[in-house]
Amino acid sequence: MRIIKNEFYDKIRENPIIAAVNSLDKLDKAIASPCEIIFLLTGSIFNLQEMVNSIKVSGKIVYIHLDLIEGFSRNVCALKYINENIAPNGIITTKSSLIRAAKEMGLFSIQRLFMLDALSLESGINSIKTIRPDAVEILPGIMPRVTKTISTEANIPIITGGLISDKEDVIASIKAGAIGISTSKEEIWYM
């Protein structure tokens, strides 16, 4: 697990912009981009292996968002299959139970949290402290104050995503404590 964590942190230090691929037509563009990390937010049981292989062959690392891949249940059995047969560098999910299982399997885990109000902020921080994912992605990513609060209180690497639209959003997230920014906006991949 140590090598996997180092690989993620080394790549994010090289380039804090993460290409979030939310449609198949963006995969080749993400691979050709300067981004070192790709978040796969699309795919199915039929094409996931091929997509992951294409990303890995390019020298980039890939994290699969389990909740968004079609044809797999959102359970530990599917996670085990993906880990053993598709072998991504890690996973992203909103489900605490899958974060726990991924950690037990030695799989790098990123917990995605949606910050809607004070209650979701409080419960998100409590979840992070309890589950201890390897990193957290918070959405929307245009809330530097929330990013700073989570970074300070939970003491865990933060990635921001969602509604990031320009250089100022990227800079504000980094200044607030984010180590990376995930975005599907191709123009930001080249910042």
Helices and strands as residue ranges (DSSP letters): H 2-14, E 17-21, G 24-26, H 27-32, E 37-40, H 48-57, E 61-65, G 66-68, H 76-81, I 82-86, E 90-93, H 96-104, E 108-114, H 118-131, E 135-139, H 144-154, E 158-161, H 167-175, E 178-183, H 186-189
